[in-house]
Amino acid sequence: MTLPWLLIYFSVFIWSAIEPADTLTWVLEVSPAIIGIAVMWATRTRFPLTPLTYWLILFHCIVLMIGGHYTYAQVPLGEWARDLFSLDRNNYDKLGHLVQGFVPAIIAREIIMRRAIIQSRAWCDFFAVCFCLAFSAFYELLEWWVALLSEEAAEAFLGTQGYAWDTQSDMGWALFGALLAISLLGKYHIEQMRSRAYIT
């Protein structure tokens, strides 16, 4: 993590924390970004990630922090897109789930390849996609549990906006994001790992 990385992260984090639309929703949405930076800081010397992975994680954190500040159903970017394209709902949450597949696919792939958990590159990519889909399904279960425990924050956290197929759609976007990440960035990711002698 470089100084510019940290400056961007904490600038957005502080902005996000100032008068969020719903405090409990902010905590729920932003907590993965807080956990993420803690893990990256703890492992920065013994298992540094590639620059590509660090910057993708930062982008994911920003998406989470924006969604946490406004709640996903009220993010201005989603409102603008809804009005521009005459959509039925604010779809910023779909961007969040796309990124939920896109970024973890690269993270999982890097860990698997560098630890030589799976030797075959094709099987490594397959497992990374499966991991993202499983993680997305677990996150949907987590949202359900939170909704059961806290009816007050349920709608803001779930962000379903009355869409009956929201859960399935969220997992579909995460799957698409994982496939897209490996298709678009797979070769470049391997080049970065090789250039740092993380893999041969």
Buried (B, 14 or more C-beta within 10 A) or exposed (E): BEEEBEEBBEEBBEEBBEEBBBEBBBBBBBEBBBEBBEEBEEEEEEBBBBBBBBBBBBBBBBBBBBBBBBBBBBBEEBBEBBEEEEEEBBBBBBBBBBBBBBBBBBBBBBBBBBEEEBEEBEEBBEBBBEBBBEBBBEBBEEBEEBBEEBEEBBBBBBBBBEBEEBBEBBBBBBBBBBBBBBEEBBEEBBEBBEEEEBBE
